[in-house]
Amino acid sequence: MEAAAFGVVVALAVVIGLDSLRRARTRQVSPAEERVFRLFNNRPDAIHIPVWAVMQSGSLAAVFVVAGGVWLRGEHPDTVVVFAVGFAAWAGVKEVKRFVGRGRPSAHLGGVNVRGEAQTGLGYPSGHSAVSLTLALSATSGMGVGVSIAAVGVALFTGGARMYVGAHLPIDVVGGLSIGTVVGLATRLALG
């Protein structure tokens, strides 16, 4: 992807992210957002373990694992960059959450299926979505289109998984994916 195309995608991600932030700050859930949330959250309990496993691609532990993988590929300077941007996405989301103040789904909706431990703290944006997409885009630089597409697919799945377990609403996921797109593509461009 050329620098101009990167710029267009990043600009689009910024616009979408700002719109999601505006919506999240109302602290209201629209009927359309609730429908999308229920589509994911009302799936069967039987898929919880595999969904949970994939969802870990957006955890803080994933930052260490992915950076370690980059190190093992022999890309030692890139390891520091991938670790730094993954950690920055994780930490930065926490600051955005404080600014926005939107709760978790159960604070806004009744009948939320919470799978695993109930999440504490604030909901917008989804840190798992931001971290997973940041890592997917930054760590696969130079690895080929197929690998990048698969990694982005895992990141998108992670966003859906966060709704499935009852941790995030759709706007939260959109906000996280927007952050991941901006940080990940900027890093990818910097890494060449």
N, C-alpha and C positions, 0 to 999 in steps of 0.2 A: 504494500500500500504506500503510495507516495505521500509526501509531507502535506500536500494540499488536501488530499482525501482524509488524512488524519485530522487536519484542522477542521474540516467540515463535520466529521463525526464527533470530535471533542466539543465543538460549538453546539451541536444538536444535543449532546449529553448535558451540557451546561443549561441550556434552555429547558429541557425536560426536568432536570434536577431542581432548578429554581421554581418551576411550576409545582413540582411535588412538594417542595418546601412550603410554598404558599398554601397549598391545600392542607398539609399536615398541621400548619400553625393554627388553622381553624379548630383543630381538635375535634372535628366531626367526621363521621364516616358516611359517605353518600350511599344510596341504595346500590349503585353500580359497584362501588368498592366492596360493599358487603357481599354481593353476589359472587364476585371473583374470589374473595376470601373463602366463602363457603364451598366453592368449587374445589379448592385445595383442602380445606380443613375437614370436610366431611368424607374424605376417603377412608377406606377400611383401616382398622387398627393393625391388621395383619402385616402391613407393609412398613410398620414403624422402624424396625431394626435396619433394613437396608437403606431406608430414607435417612435415618439418623447417621449412618456410616458415611454416606456421600456428603451430608450436610457439614461434616467436620472440615471440609475443604475451605470453609470460611472462618474457622476458629483461629485463635492466636497460635495454637500449636502448629497449625498448617503453615504459618509463616516460617517457623523453624524447619519443618520438614521440607518445604519447597526450596528454601534457601540451601538446605543441605543437599538436595538433589542437583541444584545448579552447581554447587561446589564439586560434587562427584562427577559432573560432566566436564570438569576441568576449567570452568569459566569463573575463576576465582574473583576477579574484579567485579563481575556481574553479581556474584553472591551477595556482596555487601549492599549493592543497590537494591536487589530484590528483597533482601531482608529489611532494609530501611524503608522502602515504600510500602511493604506489607504491614510493617509495624506502624508506620505513619497513618495508613488507612484505618487500622484498628483503633489507634489512639485518637485520631481526628474525628472519627464518628462519635466518640464519647462526648466530645466538646459540642458537636452539632446537636446531639440529643439534649444537652442541657439548654441550649438556645431555643430549641423548638418546643420541648416539653410535652410531646404527645405520648400517651400511655400505650401499653400493650393492648392487644385485641380484647381481652377480657375486661379492660377498663371502659370499653366503648360498646361492646356487644354482649348479649346474653347467649348462653348455650355454646360457648367456645370449647372445642375439644383440645384440652391441653395434654400433650403427650410428653412424658419424661418430667423432669422437674419444671415447675412453673418458673418462667423467666421473671426476674425482678428488674427494676429500673424502667427506663423509658424506651419507647418503640422506634421513633423515627430518628435517623434512617437505620436500615438493617446493616449492622456491622458485618455479619456473615456474608451478605451479598457484596458489600464493598470490598472486603478482604479477598473473597474468592475470585472476583473478577479482576481485581488488581493483580493478584498472583497469576491468574490465567494469562493475562495479556503481557505482563512483564517477564515472566519466567519462560515463556515459550518463544521469545524473540529469536529468530534464526533457526527454529526447529521445523519449519514447514507448515503449510496451510492446514493439513489434516490434524496435526497435533494441536495447533492453535484452536481450531474449530471444536475439537473434543474438549479442550480445557474450558473454553467459553461455554460449551454445553453443560459441563459440570457446574459452572458458576450459575447459570440460569436455573438449573435443577435445584441448586442450593437455595435460591430465592423462593422457589415453590415449596421446598421442604420447610422453610421457616414459617410459611403460612400453614402447612400441614400440621406442624407440631403446636400451632397456636401462639407462636412467639411474635409474629409480625402481620401487619395489614399490608395490602398490595402497595399502597403509596410508600410505606416504609421500604419495601423491597425496591421499588423504582428509584427512590432516593439513594439507596445503597449501590444499586447498579450504576447510577449516574456517576457517583463518586468513583467507583471502580473503573469505569470507562475513562474518565478524565485522567486519573492517576496512572492507570495501566497503560494507556496509549501514549501519554507523555513520556513515561519511562521507556516504553518500547521504542519510541522515536529517538530518545537519548542514547539507548543502547545500540541503535542501528540495526 
